[in-house]
Amino acid sequence: MGSGRSGSTLLGILLNLHSDVVSPGEISNVGRFRRGKRPCSCGNNVHTCSYWSSIMENWEKLNTHESVNRTIEKGLKIENFKSPRAWFKIIFNYPFQTQYFENYLQGKYNFFKAIKEESGKDIVVDISKNPLRAYVLSKHPDIDLRIIHLVRDGRGVSYSIMKKSNRKQKPFWRAALYWVVINRISNFICKKTKNSGLIRYEDLITQPNETLNEISNIIDVNLQTVMEKAELNLAQDESHIMAGNILRKSKSIKLKLDTEWQQKMNPKQLKSFRIMARNTLKKYGYALRV
């Protein structure tokens, strides 16, 4: 949970090294993936990937085809964290909306169940960053939800966002504001739910063993084998990650801190970010000046 461009794909790949864990990517994107608009990391789409085809088939057996479609459609409204109305409905839970939410939650639960059955793993790591989605899933009595609030220095996040959207010429302040708001909301959700914790991207890269030990305490899983592998170049077998950054398609991964933003951001951008996000930078232990 947290902002995009914070290392969630890498974290998912690391946790996927554990024998009891499966990390299928940003599964909040299941709607676009199911329509064939997002390829699996194996190179196929959902219709030609045997792994995901089996999961979708099992999901429909648990829910029916139309019920799966309704679950996906409901998710677009219920999980819209930019909508004050969506937050209001979830937090105050209108009496006449109870059945609506229960049906949606059961559909999501069955999706996780289908993933567990196909993978043969007991733990599903969803690297979707949406804090409202996390809060909604915490309401299902049979989902043992553990939340990792993953934070990266907002200047690195903002630079990465601006670099990706360079052709669209989005204003810098929007990326900075997004980082502040999404992390403040994520912090609020952590306070509202059990079994959650804060992890910094920079610590995951520079102190992997210590950071993985913190994660181990949050998810109640011994990650010793992952720690041992994290010290080496990570070799990925064929994976089936539905969404995430380009890293999900890499065959070999080395933990390396991305500091490009420190050389490429100009003084005006750095000052602008410092003014907008001063308190949030300090909250997560980042220096105001770099």
N, C-alpha and C positions, 0 to 999 in steps of 0.2 A: 504494500500500500504506500502511496506517496505520489510524487511527480514522475512523469515520463523522463527518459534520458538519465536515469539514476542507477543503472546497473542491475535491474531486475532480471533481465535475460541471463546475465552471467550468474546471478545468484541461483536462478532456477536450474541452470546447467550443473552448478556445483552440487546442489542438493539431490539432483537426479542421479548422482554417482552412488548414492546410498541404495542398498539392495531392497529396502522397503518403501522407497520413494519414487513417484513418477511425477515429472513436471511437464505437462502438456502445453505450456505457454500461457498466453493471455486468453483464457477461455471465455472471457466476456465477449470476445469477437466471434463467438460460435455462429451467430446469424450470418455474417458475411462469409465466414468459412464454409458454412453449410450450402450457401448459394454458389460456391466455387470461386469466390472473389479473392480468397486468400489461400495461397498454396501451403501445403505442409512442408516442413523442413526437409523431408525426403525428396521433394521435387514434384510430387503429385498433388492433385486437389482431392477434396474429400470423397469424390466419386470414384477415383482410381487408386486411392491409398487404401490398402486392405485393412490397415490398423484402424483408421478413422471410419471407414465404411462399416466395420463391425461394431464400433462404438455407437454410431448413429442408428444402426439397425437394432441394437440392444436397447437403446434409449426409447425408440419408438415402440418396442415391445412392452416396456415398462409404462409408457405414457400414451401411446397411440400417435399416429402421424400428426393429426390435427392438434392434439394437446401439446406436442413439441413445438409446433408453429406458434401456438398461443403463448407458451412460456417465453419464447424468443421475443415476440412482439411486446409482451408485458414488460420484459426486461428493459426495452428501450425507454419506457416511461418510468418504471420504478427505480432504475439505476441511474437516472439522469441527474448527476450530482450538481449540475449547473442550474437545476430547476428548484426554486424555493418551494413550489407546490409539492414536488416529489419528497423533499425533506419533511415538509409539514405532515404529509400523509403517513410517512414511515414513523416519525417520532410520536405523533398523536394517534395514529392508527384509528381512523374513523370506524365506528361499529359496523357500518354497512360495507366496509372494504375488507373485513376480516377474511371472509371466504376467498376473495380475490387474491389476497396476499398468500394465504395458505396453499392455494392451488399453484401459484407461481413458485413458492418455496419448494413444494413437493416435486415440481418439474425439475428444478435445479438440483435437488437432492438426488433424483433419479439419474441425472446426467453424470454427477460425480460417481454414483454407483456403477454406471455403465463403464466409466473410465477405469475404475478399480478392478472390475471384473475382467476387462480386456487386457489390462497391464499385469494383473496378478500382484499388484502392489497395494499396501494398506493405506498409504498416505499420498494424497494428491496436493501438489504445490501449484496454486494458481497465481501467476505473476501479474494478474490484472491489478492496476493501481487504484482503482476507483474506491474511495473511502465509503461512499454510500452503499455500494455493492457489499463491501465487507460488513457493514452494520446490518444490512438486510439478512445476509447469510447467518449472522450470529443469532437470529431469531428462530432458526429451525432447531428443535430440541435434539435431533439426532446428528447434527453436524458439530463435531468437536473442532471448533474453529480456533486456530492460532494465528495471530496477526503480527507480521513483521513490518514495521514502519521504516522503510528504506529511504534514507536521506542522502543527497549529494549536494555539495556546495552549489548554491543557486546560480552562481556566475557560470559554472561549468554547464549546468542545465540550460540556462538561457542562451549561452553561446551555441550549444548543440542544436537547440530549437531554431535559432536564427540562421544557422548554417544550413539546416535542412530546408527552411522556408525562404531562402535568400531570394528566389525568383519572385516570390509573392510580396516581398518588401514589407513584412509585418513590422510594426513599431517595436522597439526593444522593450519598452515599458510593459507591454502586454505579457512578454515571457517572464519578466521579473515579477509582475503581479500574480501570474499563474503560480509561480513557485511558492510565493508567500502564502497564498490562499489555500492551495492544495495541501501544503504541509501543516498549516494551522488546523484545517479541517481533519486531517489524518490524526493529529495530536488529540483533538477532541474525541474522535472515535475510539482511540486507544483508551482514553479515560472512561468511556462508556461501556467497554467490553472487557472480558477477562482474558488472561493468557495472551498478552501483547507485549511488544518491546521495540525499542528504537535501535536501529543499526545504521551506521554511516558507511557509504560506499567506499570512502577513502580508507577506513579502517579494515574493510573487507579485503582490499587489495594489499595494503601495507602490513596488516597484522591478521592474516587469514585464520590462523589457529585460534587466537584469542576471540576473534569475532564469531567464528563458527561455534566456539564453545558457548558464547552468549546465545546464539541461535538454538543450540542444543537444549539449553535450559528453557527456552520459550516453547519449543515444540515437543520437548520431552523425548528426544531421540538421541542416541549416542552417535555422534558424527565423527568418531575417531578415524574411520576409514576414509572419510571425505577429507579430513585434515591432512592425512598422509598423501593423498592424491593431489591436493591443492598446491603442494610444494613443487610439483612437477608440471611439465606441459600437459594439459588435459587433452586426452585423445577421446573424441566422441565417436561412438558407434553410430550406426544409422538411427537418427532420432525422428520423432514425430511431434514436433512442436508447431502448433497451429499459428501462433503469432508472436511477435517479438522483433528485436532488431536483427541485423544481418548475421550477428554472432551465432544465431541458432543453426546456421548452415555450415559453420566452420568445422573442419575435421580435427583441428588442433587449436587449443586455446592456452594462452599464457597470461597469468595475472600481471597486468601492467597498468599503472595509474595514468589516466588520460588527463594531461595538464595543458593541452593545446590552448585552451581558453586563456591561460595566463600570459601567453605570448601574443595572442591574436586580438584580444579585446583591447579597445583603445581607452585612454584615461577618462574620456567623457562617459563611456558606457559603464566603466567601473565605478565612477563617482555617482552616476545615476542609480545604479543598483544599490550602492551603499546607502544612499538616502532613502530609497524605497523599502529596503529589507534589513535595515540596521538591527532591529530587535530580533528578527527571526534568525539572522546570521549568528548573533550572539547566543541565542537560545540553543542552537545546535553545535556550538563550539567552534565556529569559523571566525578567522581573523577578519577584521574589517578592511584591512589594507594588505595587499599581496604584492 
